[in-house]
Amino acid sequence: MNISIYIPRWPVSELIGYTPMTTAWQDFHIAVQYGGTSPADKEQAIKETYDSLKKEFAHNYKYCAELYLVLNHLIWYFYEKGQESLASLFNDLWDDFGSWVYK
């Protein structure tokens, strides 16, 4: 049995010359693709991924900066794909993370 997982490439190097240090981009795409079949299940999987990354990265400012960048790019990625509900969810997470960082 072959299992194939498609994770879109994050073209951040081409866009701004940045080389990612974490797998946050991939982690969120896995949550979107395999978080369940209902929108509520996907949302829960995305939020759990966010909470896990936030906790894991809490004491590393470089990883926090990258997570903030990933969340911002995911807003636009899903908006441009016509998936406004996912774009809105990632916008809420981006807002939450910004509020948490700047406390």
All heavy atoms as an XYZ file, in Angstrom:
866
protein
N       0.843     -1.177      0.000
C       0.000      0.000      0.000
C       0.888      1.240      0.000
O       1.719      1.423      0.880
C      -0.886     -0.025      1.240
C      -1.739      1.155      1.399
S      -2.772      0.874      2.857
C      -3.537      2.410      2.983
N       0.708      2.066     -0.979
C       1.463      3.317     -1.074
C       0.627      4.465     -0.545
O      -0.551      4.587     -0.867
C       1.849      3.619     -2.525
C       2.887      2.664     -3.041
O       3.660      2.131     -2.271
N       2.912      2.468     -4.344
N       1.276      5.289      0.230
C       0.632      6.493      0.729
C       1.421      7.678      0.202
O       2.637      7.725      0.334
C       0.610      6.520      2.267
C      -0.210      5.363      2.804
C       0.069      7.846      2.767
C      -0.177      5.230      4.300
N       0.716      8.596     -0.414
C       1.412      9.792     -0.881
C       0.779     11.008     -0.232
O      -0.439     11.104     -0.100
C       1.381      9.886     -2.402
O       0.229     10.480     -2.850
N       1.639     11.893      0.202
C       1.204     13.119      0.848
C       1.688     14.281     -0.005
O       2.872     14.374     -0.314
C       1.793     13.231      2.267
C       1.298     12.084      3.147
C       1.448     14.569      2.885
C       1.951     12.030      4.505
N       0.757     15.146     -0.374
C       1.126     16.331     -1.140
C       1.139     17.536     -0.213
O       0.122     17.871      0.390
C       0.155     16.589     -2.292
C       0.417     17.910     -2.963
C       1.534     18.080     -3.774
C      -0.400     19.000     -2.751
C       1.804     19.304     -4.368
C      -0.139     20.224     -3.339
C       0.968     20.365     -4.150
O       1.244     21.573     -4.715
N       2.295     18.141     -0.096
C       2.430     19.375      0.667
C       2.977     20.431     -0.285
O       4.067     20.266     -0.827
C       3.368     19.191      1.870
C       2.793     18.140      2.819
C       3.586     20.518      2.589
C       3.697     17.758      3.956
N       2.219     21.497     -0.501
C       2.714     22.532     -1.405
C       4.029     23.121     -0.903
O       4.230     23.275      0.299
C       1.619     23.596     -1.397
C       0.512     23.076     -0.580
C       0.952     21.836      0.093
N       4.896     23.407     -1.833
C       6.185     24.012     -1.483
C       5.945     25.444     -1.047
O       5.150     26.171     -1.636
C       7.102     23.967     -2.699
C       8.547     24.273     -2.388
C       9.429     24.008     -3.593
N       9.294     24.981     -4.648
C       9.689     26.256     -4.573
N      10.221     26.707     -3.481
N       9.542     27.067     -5.593
N       6.652     25.839     -0.010
C       6.571     27.220      0.473
C       7.661     28.014     -0.230
O       8.843     27.839      0.059
C       6.753     27.242      1.985
C       6.533     28.572      2.646
C       5.732     29.585      2.216
C       7.117     29.018      3.868
N       5.775     30.631      3.103
C       6.625     30.307      4.130
C       8.008     28.459      4.774
C       6.993     31.046      5.252
C       8.366     29.186      5.889
C       7.851     30.472      6.117
N       7.326     28.893     -1.167
C       8.341     29.591     -1.958
C       8.947     30.812     -1.258
O       9.275     31.811     -1.877
C       7.570     30.013     -3.201
C       6.196     30.277     -2.694
C       5.979     29.234     -1.615
N       9.136     30.713      0.046
C       9.617     31.858      0.810
C      11.038     32.259      0.410
O      11.377     33.436      0.447
C       9.482     31.595      2.333
C      10.467     30.550      2.800
C       9.610     32.870      3.118
N      11.851     31.292      0.013
C      13.214     31.633     -0.422
C      13.181     32.540     -1.646
O      13.920     33.515     -1.720
C      14.016     30.372     -0.743
O      14.291     29.669      0.429
N      12.322     32.195     -2.600
C      12.215     32.996     -3.810
C      11.576     34.360     -3.536
O      11.926     35.354     -4.153
C      11.403     32.262     -4.882
C      12.074     31.036     -5.442
C      11.817     29.787     -4.604
O      11.229     29.878     -3.516
O      12.223     28.703     -5.048
N      10.632     34.384     -2.606
C       9.912     35.621     -2.318
C      10.762     36.633     -1.554
O      10.800     37.805     -1.905
C       8.646     35.324     -1.515
C       7.552     34.547     -2.231
C       6.450     34.150     -1.253
C       6.970     35.381     -3.360
N      11.434     36.150     -0.498
C      12.155     37.100      0.361
C      13.573     36.654      0.709
O      14.247     37.309      1.500
C      11.370     37.392      1.658
C      11.152     36.117      2.473
C      10.068     38.096      1.353
C      10.520     36.357      3.833
N      14.023     35.523      0.155
C      15.382     35.070      0.413
C      15.576     34.392      1.759
O      16.697     34.260      2.242
N      14.501     33.942      2.378
C      14.561     33.323      3.708
C      14.581     31.807      3.592
O      13.803     31.234      2.837
C      13.350     33.774      4.537
C      13.273     33.131      5.896
C      14.104     33.550      6.925
C      12.384     32.103      6.143
C      14.044     32.964      8.173
C      12.314     31.509      7.386
C      13.144     31.941      8.395
O      13.093     31.351      9.629
N      15.442     31.140      4.349
C      15.486     29.684      4.391
C      14.823     29.218      5.688
O      15.303     29.555      6.777
C      16.935     29.174      4.339
O      17.544     29.677      3.150
C      16.986     27.662      4.343
N      13.723     28.457      5.599
C      13.007     28.026      6.799
C      13.861     27.170      7.730
O      14.685     26.375      7.289
C      11.838     27.211      6.247
C      11.670     27.689      4.851
C      13.040     28.052      4.375
N      13.605     27.334      9.038
C      14.295     26.565     10.065
C      13.389     25.500     10.676
O      13.865     24.630     11.392
C      14.762     27.502     11.191
C      15.770     28.533     10.762
S      16.234     29.606     12.147
C      14.743     30.599     12.279
N      12.089     25.598     10.454
C      11.132     24.681     11.072
C      10.286     24.008      9.997
O      10.385     24.337      8.816
C      10.193     25.440     12.037
O       9.272     26.228     11.270
C      10.971     26.318     13.010
N       9.431     23.119     10.448
C       8.496     22.447      9.536
C       7.071     22.966      9.722
O       6.110     22.281      9.384
C       8.515     20.920      9.762
O       8.126     20.656     11.125
C       9.873     20.323      9.465
N       6.935     24.184     10.245
C       5.599     24.721     10.538
C       4.702     24.738      9.298
O       3.527     24.371      9.380
C       5.707     26.126     11.141
N       5.235     25.161      8.156
C       4.447     25.191      6.907
C       3.891     23.799      6.598
O       2.698     23.627      6.336
C       5.326     25.689      5.770
C       4.681     25.683      4.414
C       4.759     24.700      3.469
C       3.859     26.704      3.850
N       4.043     25.052      2.350
C       3.479     26.287      2.562
C       3.406     27.941      4.293
C       2.675     27.052      1.727
C       2.602     28.702      3.461
C       2.238     28.255      2.196
N       4.755     22.807      6.658
C       4.342     21.437      6.374
C       3.360     20.922      7.431
O       2.375     20.249      7.099
C       5.566     20.514      6.318
C       6.492     20.790      5.164
C       7.587     21.796      5.488
O       7.465     22.614      6.391
N       8.668     21.757      4.726
N       3.612     21.238      8.689
C       2.742     20.771      9.771
C       1.308     21.260      9.580
O       0.357     20.489      9.758
C       3.270     21.240     11.131
C       4.619     20.634     11.484
O       5.001     19.601     10.887
O       5.306     21.203     12.356
N       1.154     22.527      9.223
C      -0.194     23.049      9.009
C      -0.872     22.414      7.799
O      -2.071     22.130      7.824
C      -0.184     24.580      8.871
C      -0.079     25.292     10.190
C       1.007     26.086     10.465
C      -1.075     25.164     11.145
C       1.104     26.759     11.684
C      -0.994     25.822     12.365
C       0.111     26.634     12.633
N      -0.111     22.157      6.744
C      -0.716     21.521      5.570
C      -1.126     20.087      5.867
O      -2.151     19.612      5.354
C       0.218     21.598      4.360
C       0.130     22.917      3.667
N      -0.905     23.240      2.825
C       0.918     24.005      3.723
C      -0.739     24.470      2.375
N       0.362     24.964      2.922
N      -0.374     19.397      6.690
C      -0.769     18.047      7.105
C      -2.072     18.123      7.905
O      -2.986     17.316      7.697
C       0.360     17.367      7.902
C       1.521     17.043      6.965
C      -0.147     16.109      8.605
C       2.803     16.633      7.663
N      -2.170     19.094      8.802
C      -3.402     19.260      9.582
C      -4.595     19.556      8.676
O      -5.692     19.025      8.892
C      -3.228     20.373     10.608
N      -4.385     20.385      7.659
C      -5.474     20.718      6.728
C      -5.905     19.478      5.948
O      -7.093     19.199      5.809
C      -5.044     21.851      5.762
C      -6.046     21.996      4.622
C      -4.885     23.160      6.517
N      -4.940     18.709      5.450
C      -5.265     17.567      4.592
C      -5.774     16.359      5.364
O      -6.635     15.631      4.875
C      -4.042     17.160      3.773
C      -3.697     18.145      2.696
C      -2.514     17.696      1.856
O      -2.223     16.507      1.763
N      -1.817     18.645      1.261
N      -5.243     16.125      6.555
C      -5.543     14.882      7.264
C      -6.192     15.107      8.622
O      -6.252     14.202      9.439
C      -4.266     14.049      7.409
C      -3.694     13.713      6.066
C      -2.607     14.419      5.563
C      -4.270     12.734      5.272
C      -2.092     14.135      4.308
C      -3.769     12.451      4.007
C      -2.678     13.156      3.543
O      -2.186     12.886      2.304
N      -6.708     16.312      8.866
C      -7.310     16.635     10.148
C      -8.736     16.151     10.311
O      -9.341     16.359     11.348
N      -9.274     15.536      9.320
C     -10.644     15.042      9.393
C     -11.421     15.435      8.146
O     -10.929     16.182      7.305
N     -12.629     14.942      8.076
C     -13.438     15.193      6.881
C     -14.368     16.382      7.054
O     -14.720     17.039      6.083
C     -14.270     13.951      6.515
O     -15.034     13.550      7.658
C     -13.378     12.812      6.068
N     -14.769     16.668      8.273
C     -15.668     17.806      8.475
C     -14.865     19.084      8.702
O     -13.732     19.037      9.186
C     -16.586     17.557      9.675
O     -15.870     17.721     10.875
N     -15.443     20.224      8.371
C     -14.756     21.500      8.627
C     -14.388     21.684     10.103
O     -13.321     22.215     10.422
C     -15.768     22.549      8.162
C     -16.591     21.851      7.137
C     -16.686     20.430      7.621
N     -15.260     21.234     11.000
C     -14.974     21.366     12.435
C     -13.762     20.527     12.840
O     -12.942     20.958     13.655
C     -16.198     20.961     13.253
N     -13.644     19.325     12.266
C     -12.491     18.464     12.561
C     -11.197     19.086     12.045
O     -10.171     19.058     12.722
C     -12.668     17.074     11.949
C     -13.729     16.248     12.656
O     -14.109     16.605     13.795
O     -14.191     15.260     12.054
N     -11.244     19.623     10.822
C     -10.057     20.288     10.254
C      -9.651     21.483     11.108
O      -8.478     21.684     11.398
C     -10.324     20.747      8.821
C     -10.273     19.641      7.803
C     -10.314     20.229      6.420
C     -10.461     19.153      5.377
N      -9.383     18.202      5.333
N     -10.643     22.279     11.507
C     -10.353     23.445     12.338
C      -9.702     23.012     13.651
O      -8.737     23.628     14.105
C     -11.635     24.225     12.614
C     -11.406     25.472     13.435
C     -12.660     26.316     13.601
O     -13.510     26.322     12.691
O     -12.768     26.964     14.656
N     -10.221     21.968     14.238
C      -9.655     21.470     15.499
C      -8.212     20.997     15.298
O      -7.334     21.279     16.112
C     -10.508     20.331     16.069
C     -10.034     19.827     17.407
C     -10.090     20.896     18.489
O     -10.951     21.774     18.473
N      -9.170     20.841     19.419
N      -7.945     20.293     14.203
C      -6.592     19.810     13.911
C      -5.627     20.981     13.700
O      -4.481     20.946     14.168
C      -6.603     18.900     12.691
N      -6.095     22.011     13.018
C      -5.258     23.193     12.785
C      -4.966     23.897     14.104
O      -3.826     24.278     14.377
C      -5.935     24.147     11.778
C      -5.966     23.499     10.396
C      -5.224     25.495     11.728
C      -6.900     24.176      9.407
N      -5.987     24.057     14.939
C      -5.793     24.708     16.232
C      -4.856     23.905     17.132
O      -4.033     24.478     17.846
C      -7.135     24.939     16.919
C      -7.949     26.049     16.282
C      -9.260     26.236     17.001
C     -10.066     27.371     16.383
N     -11.361     27.531     17.070
N      -4.978     22.583     17.103
C      -4.074     21.741     17.896
C      -2.642     21.865     17.403
O      -1.699     21.909     18.204
C      -4.531     20.284     17.860
C      -5.774     20.022     18.673
C      -6.307     18.607     18.534
O      -5.648     17.763     17.877
O      -7.396     18.339     19.075
N      -2.459     21.930     16.100
C      -1.126     22.125     15.529
C      -0.571     23.468     15.960
O       0.590     23.574     16.383
C      -1.178     22.022     13.992
O      -1.674     20.723     13.643
C       0.188     22.232     13.366
N      -1.398     24.499     15.873
C      -0.987     25.840     16.303
C      -0.577     25.853     17.781
O       0.489     26.362     18.128
C      -2.131     26.823     16.049
C      -1.949     28.158     16.705
C      -1.025     29.079     16.219
C      -2.707     28.511     17.823
C      -0.856     30.315     16.826
C      -2.547     29.747     18.430
C      -1.617     30.634     17.928
O      -1.445     31.853     18.534
N      -1.414     25.283     18.631
C      -1.113     25.262     20.065
C       0.188     24.518     20.347
O       0.993     24.948     21.175
C      -2.255     24.623     20.852
C      -3.506     25.487     20.889
O      -3.400     26.718     20.669
O      -4.597     24.926     21.131
N       0.393     23.419     19.646
C       1.618     22.631     19.823
C       2.851     23.416     19.394
O       3.865     23.445     20.115
C       1.499     21.330     19.022
O       2.687     20.604     19.076
N       2.780     24.054     18.230
C       3.923     24.834     17.744
C       4.189     26.041     18.636
O       5.341     26.366     18.936
C       3.686     25.276     16.302
C       3.690     24.172     15.261
C       3.260     24.712     13.897
C       5.048     23.505     15.170
N       3.136     26.703     19.068
C       3.280     27.863     19.940
C       4.002     27.468     21.230
O       4.916     28.159     21.674
C       1.896     28.441     20.237
C       1.884     29.687     21.076
C       0.434     30.170     21.202
C       0.236     31.144     22.311
N      -1.172     31.529     22.456
N       3.595     26.356     21.801
C       4.221     25.880     23.036
C       5.676     25.476     22.787
O       6.574     25.805     23.560
C       3.431     24.701     23.593
C       3.956     24.160     24.887
C       3.093     23.024     25.404
C       3.677     22.473     26.693
N       2.890     21.348     27.189
N       5.908     24.748     21.697
C       7.254     24.268     21.374
C       8.215     25.422     21.067
O       9.390     25.373     21.418
C       7.181     23.323     20.175
C       8.501     22.715     19.781
C       8.389     21.792     18.580
O       7.269     21.324     18.274
O       9.426     21.543     17.947
N       7.713     26.471     20.418
C       8.568     27.576     19.978
C       8.652     28.723     20.989
O       9.371     29.691     20.767
C       8.058     28.162     18.656
C       8.114     27.225     17.482
C       7.542     27.605     16.283
C       8.723     25.983     17.541
C       7.578     26.772     15.169
C       8.760     25.138     16.447
C       8.194     25.529     15.258
N       7.952     28.617     22.091
C       7.790     29.731     23.029
C       9.092     30.381     23.476
O       9.126     31.580     23.714
C       6.994     29.274     24.246
N      10.156     29.625     23.560
C      11.416     30.177     24.075
C      12.473     30.350     22.992
O      13.655     30.457     23.297
C      11.940     29.290     25.212
C      10.979     29.210     26.353
N      10.710     30.281     27.175
C      10.185     28.204     26.786
C       9.814     29.931     28.079
N       9.474     28.676     27.855
N      12.036     30.385     21.742
C      12.970     30.562     20.637
C      12.419     31.672     19.727
O      11.501     31.450     18.949
C      13.142     29.259     19.854
C      14.205     29.336     18.800
O      14.340     30.347     18.106
N      14.961     28.267     18.650
N      12.994     32.852     19.859
C      12.438     33.995     19.125
C      12.525     33.818     17.608
O      11.679     34.324     16.872
C      13.111     35.307     19.563
C      14.527     35.495     19.071
C      14.783     36.162     17.875
C      15.610     35.000     19.796
C      16.073     36.339     17.419
C      16.901     35.171     19.343
C      17.132     35.837     18.157
O      18.406     35.998     17.699
N      13.524     33.095     17.128
C      13.623     32.888     15.674
C      12.487     31.995     15.179
O      11.899     32.255     14.128
C      14.970     32.273     15.318
C      16.136     33.218     15.504
C      17.432     32.549     15.118
C      18.610     33.475     15.343
N      19.883     32.826     14.984
N      12.189     30.949     15.934
C      11.088     30.069     15.553
C       9.750     30.798     15.661
O       8.851     30.588     14.842
C      11.071     28.820     16.415
C      12.184     27.832     16.146
C      13.190     28.078     15.220
C      12.237     26.629     16.829
C      14.203     27.175     14.986
C      13.241     25.703     16.601
C      14.225     25.982     15.677
O      15.213     25.068     15.456
N       9.621     31.655     16.682
C       8.387     32.449     16.815
C       8.207     33.365     15.604
O       7.102     33.486     15.068
C       8.416     33.263     18.099
S       8.062     32.301     19.582
N       9.290     34.001     15.180
C       9.220     34.876     14.014
C       8.815     34.081     12.774
O       8.009     34.540     11.956
C      10.553     35.578     13.789
N       9.359     32.871     12.645
C       9.007     32.049     11.487
C       7.553     31.606     11.552
O       6.856     31.603     10.531
C       9.923     30.828     11.391
C       9.624     30.009     10.157
C      10.680     28.972      9.863
O      11.866     29.338      9.756
O      10.299     27.793      9.738
N       7.070     31.236     12.725
C       5.668     30.842     12.857
C       4.745     31.998     12.469
O       3.749     31.797     11.776
C       5.376     30.373     14.287
C       3.947     29.947     14.586
C       3.453     28.868     13.616
C       3.822     29.477     16.028
N       5.088     33.194     12.876
C       4.299     34.378     12.518
C       4.287     34.572     10.999
O       3.252     34.867     10.399
C       4.890     35.590     13.231
C       3.956     36.742     13.448
C       2.686     36.562     13.983
C       4.358     38.034     13.148
C       1.836     37.636     14.198
C       3.517     39.116     13.363
C       2.263     38.910     13.887
O       1.423     39.971     14.103
N       5.426     34.371     10.376
C       5.544     34.484      8.926
C       4.720     33.390      8.230
O       3.999     33.656      7.265
C       7.014     34.383      8.519
C       7.371     34.541      7.057
C       7.029     35.945      6.571
C       8.871     34.272      6.865
N       4.805     32.165      8.732
C       4.042     31.052      8.152
C       2.544     31.338      8.234
O       1.813     31.161      7.252
C       4.389     29.714      8.850
C       3.378     28.627      8.507
C       5.788     29.260      8.488
N       2.086     31.761      9.403
C       0.658     32.054      9.559
C       0.211     33.127      8.572
O      -0.847     33.002      7.944
C       0.356     32.482     10.997
C       0.485     31.388     12.048
C       0.449     31.987     13.450
C      -0.590     30.320     11.885
N       1.012     34.163      8.409
C       0.685     35.229      7.466
C       0.621     34.698      6.036
O      -0.323     35.002      5.290
C       1.703     36.367      7.573
C       1.336     37.519      6.674
O       1.738     37.546      5.522
N       0.571     38.458      7.210
N       1.565     33.878      5.655
C       1.578     33.328      4.299
C       0.403     32.377      4.085
O      -0.144     32.312      2.979
C       2.905     32.637      4.009
C       3.992     33.596      3.662
N       4.868     33.393      2.628
C       4.351     34.777      4.201
C       5.708     34.410      2.549
N       5.406     35.257      3.502
N       0.012     31.654      5.130
C      -1.127     30.746      4.991
C      -2.436     31.500      4.807
O      -3.330     31.017      4.108
C      -1.212     29.799      6.195
C      -0.144     28.714      6.213
C      -0.119     28.008      7.563
C      -0.362     27.708      5.086
N      -2.551     32.677      5.411
C      -3.747     33.503      5.182
C      -3.888     33.766      3.683
O      -4.939     33.527      3.082
C      -3.644     34.844      5.941
C      -3.654     34.633      7.450
C      -4.795     35.775      5.513
C      -3.199     35.867      8.238
N      -2.807     34.244      3.075
C      -2.855     34.592      1.651
C      -2.930     33.363      0.761
O      -3.622     33.376     -0.261
C      -1.651     35.467      1.290
C      -1.811     36.792      1.928
C      -1.162     37.267      3.035
C      -2.757     37.796      1.562
N      -1.635     38.508      3.367
C      -2.612     38.862      2.477
C      -3.701     37.906      0.554
C      -3.376     40.009      2.407
C      -4.469     39.057      0.481
C      -4.297     40.092      1.395
N      -2.259     32.294      1.149
C      -2.275     31.059      0.363
C      -3.720     30.564      0.210
O      -4.183     30.293     -0.902
C      -1.401     29.990      1.036
C      -1.439     28.664      0.333
C      -0.623     28.423     -0.766
C      -2.291     27.658      0.759
C      -0.660     27.208     -1.431
C      -2.333     26.441      0.106
C      -1.518     26.213     -0.995
O      -1.569     25.011     -1.645
N      -4.440     30.453      1.329
C      -5.802     29.923      1.260
C      -6.785     30.941      0.694
O      -7.744     30.560      0.026
C      -6.241     29.387      2.625
C      -5.574     28.083      2.951
C      -4.619     28.003      3.943
C      -5.873     26.937      2.236
C      -3.979     26.808      4.218
C      -5.245     25.729      2.495
C      -4.294     25.666      3.493
N      -6.551     32.213      0.917
C      -7.407     33.239      0.312
C      -7.322     33.170     -1.214
O      -8.342     33.187     -1.908
C      -7.014     34.632      0.818
C      -7.856     35.719      0.210
C      -9.144     35.964      0.681
C      -7.383     36.473     -0.850
C      -9.933     36.948      0.109
C      -8.161     37.468     -1.422
C      -9.439     37.694     -0.941
O     -10.214     38.668     -1.524
N      -6.095     33.057     -1.723
C      -5.916     32.984     -3.173
C      -6.462     31.691     -3.768
O      -6.799     31.638     -4.945
C      -4.443     33.152     -3.525
C      -3.952     34.572     -3.304
C      -2.463     34.749     -3.520
O      -1.744     33.740     -3.697
O      -2.017     35.904     -3.508
N      -6.572     30.634     -2.963
C      -7.148     29.365     -3.404
C      -8.671     29.376     -3.317
O      -9.315     28.389     -3.649
C      -6.611     28.206     -2.552
C      -5.133     27.984     -2.661
C      -4.823     27.167     -3.863
C      -3.341     26.845     -3.918
N      -2.944     26.379     -5.206
N      -9.238     30.485     -2.823
C     -10.689     30.571     -2.698
C     -11.233     29.870     -1.466
O     -12.430     29.611     -1.379
N     -10.378     29.580     -0.521
C     -10.798     28.898      0.709
C     -10.812     29.923      1.850
O      -9.986     29.899      2.754
C      -9.864     27.724      1.006
C      -9.904     26.671     -0.072
C      -8.953     25.519      0.193
O      -8.444     25.348      1.281
N      -8.707     24.720     -0.828
N     -11.809     30.809      1.783
C     -11.890     31.930      2.707
C     -12.019     31.498      4.162
O     -11.519     32.181      5.053
C     -13.018     32.883      2.330
C     -12.737     33.727      1.094
C     -13.101     33.008     -0.204
O     -13.683     31.909     -0.143
O     -12.789     33.541     -1.280
N     -12.693     30.378      4.410
C     -12.858     29.942      5.806
C     -11.510     29.565      6.419
O     -11.239     29.895      7.581
C     -13.847     28.781      5.918
O     -13.386     27.663      5.188
N     -10.652     28.904      5.642
C      -9.312     28.585      6.149
C      -8.470     29.850      6.273
O      -7.722     30.011      7.246
C      -8.608     27.566      5.252
C      -9.082     26.127      5.374
C      -8.390     25.245      4.344
C      -8.847     25.598      6.773
N      -8.583     30.745      5.316
C      -7.853     32.017      5.392
C      -8.262     32.780      6.648
O      -7.411     33.333      7.357
C      -8.102     32.851      4.146
N      -9.546     32.794      6.944
C     -10.047     33.485      8.133
C      -9.531     32.827      9.417
O      -9.156     33.521     10.368
C     -11.574     33.481      8.115
O     -12.078     34.118      9.260
N      -9.515     31.502      9.443
C      -8.987     30.786     10.614
C      -7.515     31.123     10.830
O      -7.101     31.435     11.954
C      -9.166     29.279     10.444
C      -8.516     28.401     11.516
C      -9.042     28.739     12.912
C      -8.727     26.933     11.186
N      -6.719     31.097      9.770
C      -5.302     31.425      9.910
C      -5.108     32.894     10.276
O      -4.169     33.232     10.996
C      -4.516     31.037      8.655
C      -4.210     29.572      8.612
C      -4.861     28.739      7.716
C      -3.299     29.012      9.481
C      -4.593     27.380      7.687
C      -3.019     27.657      9.472
C      -3.675     26.834      8.566
N      -6.017     33.767      9.827
C      -5.948     35.168     10.241
C      -6.196     35.295     11.747
O      -5.508     36.054     12.437
C      -6.955     36.007      9.465
C      -6.776     37.472      9.708
O      -5.778     38.059      9.292
N      -7.714     38.070     10.416
N      -7.168     34.542     12.254
C      -7.435     34.558     13.699
C      -6.228     34.050     14.488
O      -5.881     34.616     15.531
C      -8.659     33.705     14.028
C      -9.955     34.283     13.493
O      -9.988     35.488     13.126
O     -10.947     33.524     13.429
N      -5.592     32.988     13.985
C      -4.402     32.460     14.664
C      -3.247     33.458     14.595
O      -2.501     33.627     15.567
C      -3.994     31.116     14.052
C      -5.021     29.992     14.188
C      -4.537     28.741     13.465
C      -5.345     29.700     15.642
N      -3.099     34.122     13.462
C      -2.057     35.140     13.293
C      -2.276     36.277     14.289
O      -1.338     36.736     14.938
C      -2.085     35.636     11.853
C      -1.052     36.649     11.504
C       0.265     36.435     11.223
C      -1.253     38.061     11.374
N       0.895     37.620     10.933
C      -0.017     38.634     11.020
C      -2.357     38.888     11.518
C       0.150     39.990     10.806
C      -2.197     40.242     11.310
C      -0.962     40.780     10.957
N      -3.523     36.729     14.417
C      -3.857     37.772     15.392
C      -3.559     37.315     16.818
O      -2.988     38.061     17.617
C      -5.331     38.173     15.298
C      -5.651     39.051     14.116
O      -4.726     39.704     13.573
O      -6.840     39.093     13.721
N      -3.956     36.088     17.129
C      -3.718     35.548     18.466
C      -2.225     35.476     18.769
O      -1.785     35.869     19.851
C      -4.341     34.150     18.594
C      -4.080     33.536     19.953
O      -4.732     33.965     20.931
O      -3.187     32.648     20.049
N      -1.462     34.992     17.804
C      -0.020     34.867     18.032
C       0.637     36.230     18.192
O       1.484     36.411     19.061
C       0.631     34.078     16.889
C       2.020     33.616     17.210
C       2.215     32.622     18.153
C       3.118     34.161     16.591
C       3.491     32.183     18.476
C       4.401     33.740     16.909
C       4.581     32.739     17.853
N       0.215     37.187     17.393
C       0.750     38.539     17.526
C       0.449     39.127     18.895
O       1.311     39.750     19.525
N      -0.761     38.932     19.381
C      -1.124     39.422     20.714
C      -0.297     38.736     21.798
O       0.137     39.368     22.757
C      -2.612     39.178     20.985
O      -3.397     39.905     20.093
N      -0.091     37.443     21.627
C       0.698     36.679     22.608
C       2.157     37.134     22.616
O       2.741     37.329     23.676
C       0.594     35.189     22.294
C       1.417     34.326     23.182
C       1.105     33.924     24.457
C       2.677     33.747     22.880
N       2.117     33.132     24.953
C       3.097     33.008     24.001
C       3.514     33.776     21.760
C       4.292     32.307     24.040
C       4.692     33.084     21.805
C       5.076     32.359     22.931
N       2.735     37.321     21.459
C       4.144     37.719     21.347
C       4.372     39.098     21.943
O       5.372     39.324     22.615
C       4.609     37.673     19.882
C       5.933     38.401     19.682
C       4.726     36.239     19.397
N       3.451     40.012     21.687
C       3.650     41.398     22.104
C       3.163     41.698     23.519
O       3.131     42.864     23.907
C       3.011     42.357     21.097
C       3.723     42.329     19.777
C       3.093     41.840     18.637
C       5.043     42.762     19.675
C       3.769     41.812     17.425
C       5.715     42.725     18.472
C       5.066     42.245     17.353
O       5.718     42.203     16.151
N       2.814     40.674     24.301
C       2.398     40.898     25.696
C       3.559     41.354     26.520
O       4.656     40.996     26.454
C       1.833     39.632     26.297
C       0.382     39.448     25.979
C      -0.165     38.299     26.763
C      -1.610     38.082     26.413
N      -2.187     36.987     27.111
